[in-house]
Amino acid sequence: MLICIPEVLSKAAVADIRKRIDTASWVDGRVTAGAQSAVAKKNAQLPEGSPVARAAGEAVLDALAGSTLFLSAALPLKIFPPLFNRYGEGDGFGVHVDNAIRAVPGHPVRVRTDLSATLFLSEPEDYDGGELAIETAFGAQEVKLAAGDLVLYPASSLHRVNPIKRGVRTASFFWLQSMVRDDGERALLFDLDQTIQALAAERGQADPKVVSLTGLYHNLMRRWADA
Ligand code: NI
């Protein structure tokens, strides 16, 4: 399942993060790449664990915690601390698949990467190229969103960032381990939750059908989720 979540960050929050990170010192993006993706990757990254990256990452995590659509779609169990990248003219990231397991630096914690996320921090008109192209069962889908919007997609997908032809593309990216490992089961839970929310808005939370479907949702979670 590929899902775009609008306005995870307000424009003011985007501007605040950009102000903090734009003036920081950036390093070669290959520091977090595996052997295969290092060959394909050409961009810059904020050093993992640097005070600037950590503070900006906290702002992203706070925003995610307030997004009901993100929580419903991702059902996050563990979120890897958000990283930040920047693609200038001529940069890009050829087709690759993300590493399955990520160790959180400085913590005895590992994250199985069920989902990958990109949070756009540049407006689409600020650069040409730079689309995130994700292979799906229905062919490659190209994603280029407004600053503050996020795309969530299975980390198992082959994906690439098209070369930048003009301007600069800045983004935050991270991985997460979901309470529900299976993409198909997670997609069913998301559809069910969205339907329950729509029904509850029409009929109220106390409507017997809403109560019954809510029970079904939680019983499926009990069956499929790790906590
Ligand atoms: Ni990737």
Residues whose N, C-alpha, C, O or C-beta is under 5 A from the ligand:
A	BS01	NI	D98
